[in-house]
Amino acid sequence: MFNDAIIVQSAVSAFNNAALAAPMFFWVGLLMLPLFWLVYACGAYFIENQTVWPGLGNQKNALFNYSLIFYVMVFGWVIVMGGNYGVLRDGVSLLPYAIAVILFVLSALIVRGLRTINKPMPECVPERFRRHPRAMRLGFVALVAVFAGLFGAPNFFGFLLQASAVLCGALIGRAMRRDVGAILTTSIIILAVVTILLMQPEFFRFGQLGNLTLIHMVALLICGALVAATLALRNIKPKGRIHQSAYIKLKWMTRFLAALCAALFLMTESVPVFLGTVVILFAMFAMSIWHAERVPAKLDKMVWAALLCAFGVVTIMPVITAVGIICWTTLAHGVCAKAGRFLL
Protein backbone atom coordinates (compact mmCIF):
# COMPACT_ATOMS: atom_id res chain seq x y z
CA MET A 1 0.00 0.00 0.00
CA PHE A 2 2.85 2.36 0.81
CA ASN A 3 5.07 1.19 -2.00
CA ASP A 4 7.01 4.10 -3.58
CA ALA A 5 5.94 3.21 -7.14
CA ILE A 6 2.27 3.12 -6.17
CA ILE A 7 2.52 6.50 -4.45
CA VAL A 8 4.20 8.07 -7.48
CA GLN A 9 1.67 6.54 -9.89
CA SER A 10 -1.19 7.80 -7.74
CA ALA A 11 0.27 11.31 -7.73
CA VAL A 12 0.77 11.23 -11.49
CA SER A 13 -2.80 10.02 -11.97
CA ALA A 14 -4.13 12.82 -9.76
CA PHE A 15 -2.20 15.46 -11.65
CA ASN A 16 -3.32 13.93 -14.94
CA ASN A 17 -6.98 14.03 -13.91
CA ALA A 18 -6.59 17.66 -12.81
CA ALA A 19 -5.04 18.59 -16.17
CA LEU A 20 -7.83 16.83 -18.05
CA ALA A 21 -10.52 18.64 -16.08
CA ALA A 22 -8.92 22.08 -16.20
CA PRO A 23 -6.83 22.92 -19.31
CA MET A 24 -4.82 25.85 -18.00
CA PHE A 25 -4.43 27.76 -21.29
CA PHE A 26 -8.19 27.72 -21.88
CA TRP A 27 -9.11 29.14 -18.48
CA VAL A 28 -6.30 31.72 -18.56
CA GLY A 29 -7.48 32.89 -21.98
CA LEU A 30 -11.07 33.02 -20.77
CA LEU A 31 -10.17 35.06 -17.69
CA MET A 32 -8.09 37.46 -19.81
CA LEU A 33 -10.95 38.34 -22.17
CA PRO A 34 -11.50 41.73 -20.45
CA LEU A 35 -7.82 42.56 -20.97
CA PHE A 36 -8.02 41.53 -24.62
CA TRP A 37 -11.09 43.72 -25.05
CA LEU A 38 -9.12 46.69 -23.66
CA VAL A 39 -6.33 45.95 -26.15
CA TYR A 40 -8.90 45.85 -28.95
CA ALA A 41 -10.38 49.19 -27.84
CA CYS A 42 -7.21 51.10 -26.87
CA GLY A 43 -4.27 49.15 -28.28
CA ALA A 44 -3.84 51.17 -31.47
CA TYR A 45 -3.93 54.45 -29.52
CA PHE A 46 -1.32 53.14 -27.08
CA ILE A 47 0.99 52.01 -29.90
CA GLU A 48 0.81 55.42 -31.59
CA ASN A 49 1.50 57.41 -28.40
CA GLN A 50 4.08 55.30 -26.57
CA THR A 51 7.66 56.65 -26.51
CA VAL A 52 9.72 53.54 -25.68
CA TRP A 53 9.76 52.36 -29.32
CA PRO A 54 9.00 55.43 -31.47
CA GLY A 55 8.77 53.51 -34.75
CA LEU A 56 6.42 50.83 -33.44
CA GLY A 57 3.32 52.58 -34.79
CA ASN A 58 4.78 53.06 -38.28
CA GLN A 59 2.43 51.25 -40.66
CA LYS A 60 5.17 50.72 -43.25
CA ASN A 61 7.23 48.65 -40.79
CA ALA A 62 4.34 47.20 -38.79
CA LEU A 63 4.87 43.60 -39.88
CA PHE A 64 8.58 43.79 -39.07
CA ASN A 65 7.99 45.39 -35.67
CA TYR A 66 5.29 42.95 -34.60
CA SER A 67 7.25 39.95 -35.85
CA LEU A 68 10.32 41.08 -33.87
CA ILE A 69 8.19 41.19 -30.71
CA PHE A 70 6.99 37.69 -31.58
CA TYR A 71 10.57 36.38 -32.03
CA VAL A 72 11.73 37.78 -28.69
CA MET A 73 8.71 36.46 -26.78
CA VAL A 74 8.92 32.94 -28.26
CA PHE A 75 12.71 32.90 -27.72
CA GLY A 76 12.24 33.58 -24.02
CA TRP A 77 9.30 31.18 -23.77
CA VAL A 78 11.19 28.27 -25.33
CA ILE A 79 14.12 28.77 -22.93
CA VAL A 80 12.33 29.50 -19.67
CA MET A 81 8.87 27.91 -19.81
CA GLY A 82 9.93 24.32 -20.44
CA GLY A 83 9.61 21.82 -17.62
CA ASN A 84 12.05 19.28 -16.26
CA TYR A 85 13.63 16.88 -18.75
CA GLY A 86 12.96 14.17 -16.19
CA VAL A 87 9.22 14.33 -16.88
CA LEU A 88 9.58 13.08 -20.46
CA ARG A 89 7.85 9.78 -20.98
CA ASP A 90 10.14 8.74 -23.85
CA GLY A 91 13.58 7.37 -23.08
CA VAL A 92 14.95 8.83 -26.33
CA SER A 93 13.42 12.18 -27.21
CA LEU A 94 13.93 14.54 -30.14
CA LEU A 95 12.90 17.48 -27.96
CA PRO A 96 16.43 18.86 -27.25
CA TYR A 97 17.23 18.92 -30.96
CA ALA A 98 13.90 20.51 -31.89
CA ILE A 99 14.37 23.23 -29.27
CA ALA A 100 17.93 23.85 -30.46
CA VAL A 101 16.75 24.30 -34.06
CA ILE A 102 14.02 26.72 -32.99
CA LEU A 103 16.48 28.74 -30.86
CA PHE A 104 18.95 28.82 -33.77
CA VAL A 105 16.34 30.25 -36.13
CA LEU A 106 14.96 32.70 -33.57
CA SER A 107 18.37 34.04 -32.54
CA ALA A 108 19.27 34.62 -36.21
CA LEU A 109 16.01 36.49 -36.84
CA ILE A 110 16.33 38.56 -33.64
CA VAL A 111 19.90 39.63 -34.43
CA ARG A 112 18.90 40.47 -38.01
CA GLY A 113 15.99 42.54 -36.70
CA LEU A 114 18.14 44.38 -34.18
CA ARG A 115 20.64 45.20 -36.92
CA THR A 116 17.81 46.70 -38.94
CA ILE A 117 16.66 48.86 -36.03
CA ASN A 118 20.28 49.80 -35.15
CA LYS A 119 19.36 51.72 -32.02
CA PRO A 120 22.21 53.54 -30.21
CA MET A 121 23.54 52.17 -26.97
CA PRO A 122 21.57 53.39 -23.91
CA GLU A 123 22.93 56.37 -22.01
CA CYS A 124 22.98 54.38 -18.77
CA VAL A 125 25.90 52.29 -20.08
CA PRO A 126 29.24 53.59 -18.65
CA GLU A 127 31.53 55.45 -21.02
CA ARG A 128 34.32 52.87 -20.84
CA PHE A 129 31.93 50.27 -22.22
CA ARG A 130 30.45 52.60 -24.83
CA ARG A 131 33.91 52.87 -26.42
CA HIS A 132 33.78 49.17 -27.37
CA PRO A 133 30.28 48.51 -28.76
CA ARG A 134 31.27 45.31 -30.57
CA ALA A 135 32.71 43.78 -27.42
CA MET A 136 29.57 44.78 -25.54
CA ARG A 137 27.31 43.14 -28.12
CA LEU A 138 29.45 40.00 -28.21
CA GLY A 139 29.44 39.79 -24.43
CA PHE A 140 25.68 40.18 -24.30
CA VAL A 141 25.15 37.45 -26.90
CA ALA A 142 27.53 35.14 -25.01
CA LEU A 143 25.65 35.82 -21.77
CA VAL A 144 22.32 34.98 -23.43
CA ALA A 145 23.84 31.81 -24.91
CA VAL A 146 25.10 30.67 -21.50
CA PHE A 147 21.69 31.44 -19.99
CA ALA A 148 19.99 29.37 -22.70
CA GLY A 149 22.47 26.53 -22.20
CA LEU A 150 21.71 26.33 -18.49
CA PHE A 151 18.10 25.44 -19.36
CA GLY A 152 19.12 22.66 -21.72
CA ALA A 153 19.24 18.93 -21.04
CA PRO A 154 20.86 18.18 -17.64
CA ASN A 155 24.25 17.21 -19.03
CA PHE A 156 27.19 18.88 -20.74
CA PHE A 157 25.93 17.92 -24.19
CA GLY A 158 22.57 19.58 -23.48
CA PHE A 159 24.27 22.77 -22.32
CA LEU A 160 26.60 22.81 -25.33
CA LEU A 161 23.80 22.07 -27.82
CA GLN A 162 21.52 24.87 -26.69
CA ALA A 163 24.27 27.47 -26.12
CA SER A 164 25.91 26.77 -29.48
CA ALA A 165 22.53 26.98 -31.22
CA VAL A 166 22.05 30.51 -29.90
CA LEU A 167 25.63 31.58 -30.73
CA CYS A 168 25.55 30.13 -34.26
CA GLY A 169 22.15 31.68 -34.88
CA ALA A 170 23.45 35.07 -33.79
CA LEU A 171 26.41 34.76 -36.17
CA ILE A 172 24.11 33.80 -39.06
CA GLY A 173 21.83 36.72 -38.22
CA ARG A 174 24.82 39.06 -38.22
CA ALA A 175 25.79 37.86 -41.70
CA MET A 176 22.29 37.94 -43.22
CA ARG A 177 21.92 40.56 -45.93
CA ARG A 178 18.25 40.19 -46.82
CA ASP A 179 15.16 40.32 -44.64
CA VAL A 180 13.05 37.19 -44.47
CA GLY A 181 9.28 37.50 -44.81
CA ALA A 182 7.79 38.15 -41.38
CA ILE A 183 4.52 36.30 -41.99
CA LEU A 184 6.25 33.26 -43.50
CA THR A 185 8.82 32.86 -40.72
CA THR A 186 6.39 33.40 -37.87
CA SER A 187 3.96 30.88 -39.36
CA ILE A 188 6.65 28.22 -39.70
CA ILE A 189 7.89 28.86 -36.16
CA ILE A 190 4.35 28.57 -34.81
CA LEU A 191 3.87 25.25 -36.61
CA ALA A 192 7.17 23.96 -35.17
CA VAL A 193 6.28 25.03 -31.62
CA VAL A 194 2.78 23.56 -31.85
CA THR A 195 4.29 20.29 -33.11
CA ILE A 196 6.69 19.95 -30.19
CA LEU A 197 3.84 20.88 -27.84
CA LEU A 198 2.00 17.88 -29.21
CA MET A 199 5.12 15.68 -29.07
CA GLN A 200 5.94 16.39 -25.41
CA PRO A 201 3.00 18.22 -23.79
CA GLU A 202 4.12 17.39 -20.26
CA PHE A 203 7.46 19.17 -20.78
CA PHE A 204 5.72 22.45 -21.61
CA ARG A 205 3.05 21.96 -18.93
CA PHE A 206 0.49 21.71 -21.72
CA GLY A 207 -0.82 18.32 -20.61
CA GLN A 208 0.11 15.28 -18.58
CA LEU A 209 1.63 12.13 -20.10
CA GLY A 210 0.24 12.94 -23.52
CA ASN A 211 -3.38 12.66 -22.41
CA LEU A 212 -4.99 15.71 -23.94
CA THR A 213 -8.58 16.82 -23.75
CA LEU A 214 -10.78 17.75 -26.67
CA ILE A 215 -10.09 21.42 -25.87
CA HIS A 216 -6.32 20.87 -26.13
CA MET A 217 -6.53 19.11 -29.48
CA VAL A 218 -9.09 21.48 -31.00
CA ALA A 219 -6.86 24.42 -30.04
CA LEU A 220 -3.89 22.77 -31.77
CA LEU A 221 -6.03 22.05 -34.84
CA ILE A 222 -7.10 25.70 -35.00
CA CYS A 223 -3.45 26.81 -34.92
CA GLY A 224 -2.55 24.27 -37.63
CA ALA A 225 -5.47 25.34 -39.83
CA LEU A 226 -4.55 29.02 -39.48
CA VAL A 227 -0.92 28.24 -40.35
CA ALA A 228 -2.06 26.37 -43.47
CA ALA A 229 -4.36 29.25 -44.47
CA THR A 230 -1.64 31.85 -43.92
CA LEU A 231 0.95 29.95 -45.96
CA ALA A 232 -1.56 29.35 -48.77
CA LEU A 233 -2.60 33.01 -48.92
CA ARG A 234 1.03 34.15 -49.00
CA ASN A 235 2.30 31.71 -51.61
CA ILE A 236 -0.60 30.85 -53.95
CA LYS A 237 -1.87 33.35 -56.49
CA PRO A 238 -5.51 33.43 -57.70
CA LYS A 239 -5.70 32.30 -61.33
CA GLY A 240 -9.32 31.23 -61.92
CA ARG A 241 -8.03 28.12 -63.69
CA ILE A 242 -10.08 25.19 -62.31
CA HIS A 243 -13.42 24.49 -64.01
CA GLN A 244 -16.39 25.03 -61.69
CA SER A 245 -17.75 21.47 -61.85
CA ALA A 246 -14.33 19.91 -61.26
CA TYR A 247 -13.65 22.40 -58.49
CA ILE A 248 -16.82 21.44 -56.60
CA LYS A 249 -15.94 17.75 -56.73
CA LEU A 250 -12.33 18.32 -55.69
CA LYS A 251 -13.37 20.66 -52.91
CA TRP A 252 -15.77 18.15 -51.38
CA MET A 253 -13.11 15.45 -51.62
CA THR A 254 -10.55 17.57 -49.77
CA ARG A 255 -13.17 18.56 -47.20
CA PHE A 256 -13.90 14.89 -46.57
CA LEU A 257 -10.19 14.06 -46.26
CA ALA A 258 -9.59 16.99 -43.93
CA ALA A 259 -12.54 16.02 -41.72
CA LEU A 260 -11.37 12.39 -41.67
CA CYS A 261 -7.81 13.36 -40.70
CA ALA A 262 -9.07 15.76 -38.04
CA ALA A 263 -11.28 13.05 -36.53
CA LEU A 264 -8.38 10.59 -36.62
CA PHE A 265 -6.16 13.12 -34.87
CA LEU A 266 -8.75 13.69 -32.15
CA MET A 267 -8.80 9.94 -31.52
CA THR A 268 -5.05 9.25 -31.69
CA GLU A 269 -3.25 12.50 -30.72
CA SER A 270 -0.67 11.50 -33.34
CA VAL A 271 1.91 14.00 -34.54
CA PRO A 272 2.12 12.56 -38.11
CA VAL A 273 -1.67 12.68 -38.37
CA PHE A 274 -1.65 16.30 -37.19
CA LEU A 275 0.97 17.29 -39.76
CA GLY A 276 -0.92 15.37 -42.45
CA THR A 277 -4.08 17.29 -41.54
CA VAL A 278 -2.20 20.58 -41.91
CA VAL A 279 -0.92 19.50 -45.34
CA ILE A 280 -4.42 18.53 -46.52
CA LEU A 281 -5.84 21.81 -45.23
CA PHE A 282 -3.09 23.68 -47.08
CA ALA A 283 -4.00 21.83 -50.29
CA MET A 284 -7.70 22.67 -49.81
CA PHE A 285 -6.99 26.35 -49.17
CA ALA A 286 -4.52 26.53 -52.06
CA MET A 287 -7.08 25.02 -54.43
CA SER A 288 -9.69 27.56 -53.31
CA ILE A 289 -7.26 30.44 -53.89
CA TRP A 290 -6.12 29.10 -57.27
CA HIS A 291 -9.74 28.76 -58.39
CA ALA A 292 -10.69 32.28 -57.27
CA GLU A 293 -10.48 35.27 -59.59
CA ARG A 294 -9.12 37.51 -56.83
CA VAL A 295 -8.48 37.48 -53.08
CA PRO A 296 -9.00 40.43 -50.69
CA ALA A 297 -5.71 42.31 -50.40
CA LYS A 298 -5.39 42.12 -46.62
CA LEU A 299 -6.91 38.70 -46.04
CA ASP A 300 -3.51 37.11 -45.40
CA LYS A 301 -2.78 39.68 -42.69
CA MET A 302 -6.19 39.10 -41.12
CA VAL A 303 -5.59 35.35 -40.94
CA TRP A 304 -2.05 35.95 -39.64
CA ALA A 305 -3.43 38.18 -36.88
CA ALA A 306 -5.92 35.46 -35.92
CA LEU A 307 -3.03 32.96 -35.87
CA LEU A 308 -1.07 35.16 -33.45
CA CYS A 309 -4.13 35.43 -31.19
CA ALA A 310 -4.67 31.66 -31.15
CA PHE A 311 -0.99 30.89 -30.59
CA GLY A 312 -0.74 33.40 -27.74
CA VAL A 313 -3.69 31.75 -25.99
CA VAL A 314 -2.36 28.20 -26.47
CA THR A 315 1.09 29.07 -25.10
CA ILE A 316 -0.26 31.47 -22.43
CA MET A 317 1.62 34.45 -23.89
CA PRO A 318 -0.90 37.31 -23.73
CA VAL A 319 1.60 39.72 -25.31
CA ILE A 320 1.46 37.77 -28.57
CA THR A 321 -2.33 37.69 -28.40
CA ALA A 322 -2.31 41.46 -27.85
CA VAL A 323 -0.05 41.90 -30.89
CA GLY A 324 -2.46 39.80 -32.93
CA ILE A 325 -5.41 41.92 -31.81
CA ILE A 326 -3.60 45.13 -32.71
CA CYS A 327 -2.70 43.66 -36.11
CA TRP A 328 -6.36 42.81 -36.64
CA THR A 329 -7.49 46.35 -35.82
CA THR A 330 -4.82 48.14 -37.89
CA LEU A 331 -3.28 45.98 -40.63
CA ALA A 332 -6.50 44.17 -41.48
CA HIS A 333 -8.76 47.19 -41.14
CA GLY A 334 -11.73 47.00 -43.48
CA VAL A 335 -11.43 43.26 -44.15
CA CYS A 336 -14.50 41.34 -43.05
CA ALA A 337 -14.18 37.85 -41.60
CA LYS A 338 -16.74 36.67 -44.17
CA ALA A 339 -14.19 37.35 -46.90
CA GLY A 340 -12.29 34.21 -45.92
CA ARG A 341 -15.23 31.83 -46.12
CA PHE A 342 -14.36 30.81 -49.67
CA LEU A 343 -11.28 29.02 -48.27
CA LEU A 344 -13.52 26.46 -46.57
Secondary structure, 3 states (H helix, E strand, C coil): CCCHHHHHHHHHHHHHHHHHHCCHHHHHHHHCHHHHHHHHHHHHHHHHHCCCCHHHHCHHHHHHHHHHHHHHHHHHHHHHCCCCHHHCCCCCCCHHHHHHHHHHHHHHHHHHHHHHHCCCCCCCCCHHHHCCHHHHHHHHHHHHHHHHHHCCCCCHHHHHHHHHHHHHHHHHHHHCCCCCCHHHHHHHHHHHHHHHHHHCCCCCCCCECCECCHHHHHHHHHHHHHHHHHHHHHHCCCCCCCCHHHHHHHHHHHHHHHHHHHHHHHHHCCHHHHHHHHHHHHHHHHHHHHHCCCCCCCHHHHHHHHHHHHHHHHCCCHHHHHHHHHHHHHCCCCCCHHHHHHHC
